[in-house]
C-alpha cells in the first residue's frame, strides 16, 4: 500500500472516530432522507462594486467555479429537508451556507444521504472569497475569478483547488488543509510561492523548487504578478502541481 493510500485511510479513520463519538453522546439530532430536491438560485450584484463571498458547506459534494452572468448562479441537489441551503446577500456580502454545517456529525451514518452544490461566481467582480468545507469532496476552480483575497478551510475531505490561470494581479491565499487530501494546481508562467506549515503530512510536488518549507516555481521573482499561498496541513496528503 503506498503512502497516499495510508494517509487516505487515516482520514477515513478520523471521520469514523468523530461519528462514533457523536453517536455515543447522542447530542446530534436525527436527520432523515427524503425525496431528492433540485433548486436553482441567482443573486444580482446590485449597486456594490465588489463582493465578499462566504461559502459554508458541511458535507457532500461542492463545486465552485466562475462563469456566472450575475454575482451567483447556483444549483443545489439534496435529499435531507433540513439541509435546504441558505443564500443571503446584503450590500456586497454574499453568504451561502448549509444550515447544519455546524452540526455536521448529525449527517454521518445516514444511508442514501445526498448533498451537492454547484456554485458559479462572476468572473469580473472584485471578490474576497472564503470557503469553509467540512467532509466530502470539493472541486474549486478559482483562477478565472477576480479574487482580491482567498481563505479556504478544509475538514476531512478530498479537495482539488485549481489556481492555474492567467492572474492579472497579485494574490495572497490561505489554505488550512486540516485532515484533508488536497491537490493544489498552480500556474507555470505566474510567479508562485507556497509556504507550507505541515504536521505529519505527506507533501508531494511537481514543477516546484523546495527551500525549507517554501516552494517556488521558475517564474517566481521574474513575473510581474505573484501568487502567494500559505498552506497549513495537519494529517493527510498534499500535492502541489504546476500545470503546463
PyMOL commands that set and color helices and strands:
alter all, ss='L'
color gray80, all
select helices_A, chain A and resi 3-25+81-83+101-107
alter helices_A, ss='H'
color red, helices_A
select strands_A, chain A and resi 37-43+50-68+72-78+86-90+93-97+115-122+126-141+147-154+157-162+171-178+181-186+191-198+201-206+209-211+214-216+226-233+236-242
alter strands_A, ss='S'
color yellow, strands_A
deselect
rebuild
show_as cartoon
